[in-house]
Amino acid sequence: MSTKLLMVPLASSADATSIWCKKSDVDDFDGSDSRRRDEAEQLALQRRGCAAYFRALRAGDGDAAAVVFARAGVLDDLMGGQHVGREQIKSFIDDRPPLLLEESLHVIATPGRVNHYGRIHFDDGVVMKVRWTFTFHGEEVTHLCNSRVHTLLGVDPSGEEHAAGPSSRKDDRC
């Protein structure tokens, strides 16, 4: 089975204009559009879940962040460690100050998994390039891992922009 990546517009996001989606070639479908509809519905659920999480993170609202996760969901935070279950996730988000985020500079999504590439701006002026990797089961996040990335949106460490998408060193992957 062959696959390809297609650029799909994000109608509901003011932060990003498009999203990369893995789609099976037309030959792989059984003649109906039900599989495509299922994928589109799953991607829409995931988009809403990611948006709700980032709104909660920006506001420092642990309750709103926790409800995005499955009951036994896991948040692996690059600076704050691992938090298992909604109560731990709620406490972790509540204990952090609201964050200034640019979370949707580049998004790669497939049914079940979404990567958001962006930046966190800290109060001390430090800006960190980050990848948030969401794993979904239905509309719930079962695992979220964020990691620091060294290049973002085709910008290499020297600051030069390139046409290539985001990449990171192998040791920074979730």
C-alpha positions, 0 to 999 in steps of 0.5 A: 500500500502506498501513501502520500502526504497532502496539504489540507487547509485548517479552516478552524485555526487562526494560528496555522493555515494548513496541516500535513495529513497522511492519506492513502492513495485513491487506489487503496480505497474500496470505492466508497468515501467512508474511510476518507470521512472517518479520517477527516472526522478523526482529524477534526476531533484531534484538531479540536483536542489540540486547540483545547489543550493549548487554550488551557496551557495559555490560561494555566487552566488545569481543569480544561487541560485535564479533560482533553486527556483519557482518564489514564492519559500521560503527559511527558513534559520536557521540563516538568516530568511525567504526569499520569491521569487527569488529576496529576495533569490538572495539578501540573498545569495549575502549578505553572504560570500561563504560557505565551505560545506559538504552538501551530507554526507547523502541524503534521497530523495523521489519524491517531497522532498530531505533531505541533511545532512551535515556540514557548516564550518565557518571562525571562526572554528565553524562547524555546523551539518545541514539538508537541506530539499528541497520541489520540484514541478517538477524541481523547489524548492518551499520551502527550510528549513535548520535546525541544527541537533544534530546527523549526520550520526549515530554519537551521541553527545559523538562522537561514530559512530553507524550504524543508519542513521541521526536523530535529536531532534523533535524540529529541524524538518522543 
